[in-house]
Amino acid sequence: MILRDWSDLSGEVLAPVYDAERRRWLQLLQWDSLAACGEIEHARVTWGLPGFVAIDHAGRIRGMAYYLLEADRIDIGGIVSESDAATDVLLDGILTVADALDLGTVRALTLDAAAALGSALNARDFHVEPHLYLSRRLQVAEDPQPSRAERLWARLVDRTTPVVTPGPLDAWQDDDVEPAAALLARSYDRASGSLFAPNHEAGEWSRYMRNLVTHVGCGVLNRQMTQVLREGDDIRALALVTDIAPRVAHLVQLAVDPERRGARVGEALVDRSCQQLRAAGYDALTLLVASTNAPARALYDRLGFQQDASFLAATIDVRATRSRRQSAPIRLSA
């Protein structure tokens, strides 16, 4: 398997790879990634978004990965692979870049669909945490009858944490970026928010929120379906919703101010979004949640979400693991 920088490849050569990945996302995630692929290709051609392709000895592309250089780290934006060898050479190529630039960290949050991705990450000393991709059907004749266990749980929850009406909910406004970023900074601690703001700094949260609402990697912002709970100039709770396909929406972020927790405000916001999406003719709402986030998983279970696929969040301390990693030789074509 040969690793090659993708910068000198034509769009026509890469188009079949984009098309195959788009079909995969539609099938597994109900997500049409056409706009995201277009944004990636535009960045590759216009300002040099870095990436690699893995090519077999017959000259066929068997894998592709792209990444961003961010201060002292690399963020892997996506990795696609048809074979174990392609996965290996793509990861080793990115780690070689990190070693050459003496960067501290390589991170990824990517669909667990590349061949042997989990084992390849583990073999290179990445810390790997599965994330669950969930969806809830919205257009059903009537809600299915809850099981006995679900009824008992609902009664227990109702006794201990009564639902409190959160107050008037608004749609998203243009000047909500900074107060929403401040809400996320209050809602996450450094560890739980490391995927979004690695150093838990205000500027990182602002950049993350601005990227969510201006780029299409997580879908196209749906202002009307987004639920915002305001208090003066502050945002106290947020359910940020995007469109990822015709009639399919995605819950990108659900955040509740620590001072408002314990009253099922988050559940109320998600349920309100589901009601509005159903009324507007949407078929499904999807979301991503860490497998270790037990409270969030319990909330989404109560609301009827079911798992469709998995993503992998992976992080490696490049410097600390450099001496232990056994990278295969990387061959770059001329």
Buried (B, 14 or more C-beta within 10 A) or exposed (E): BBBBEBEEBEEEEBEEBBEBBBEBBBEBBBBBBBBBBEBBBEBBEEEEBBBBBBBBEEEEBBBBBBBBBBEBBBBBBBBBBBBBBBBBBBBBBBBBBBBEEEBBBBBBBBBBBBBBBBEBBEEBBBEBBEBBBBBBBBEEEEEEEEEEEBEEBEEEBEEEEEEEEBBEBBBBEEEBBBBBBBBBBBBBEEEEBBBBBBEBEEEBBBBBBBEBBEBBBBBBBBBEBBBBBBEEEEBBBBBBBBBBBEBBBBBBBBBBBEEBBEBBBBBBBBBBBBEBBBEEEBBBBBBBBBBEBEEBBEBBEBBBBEEBBBBBBBBBEBBEBBEEBEBEEBEEEE
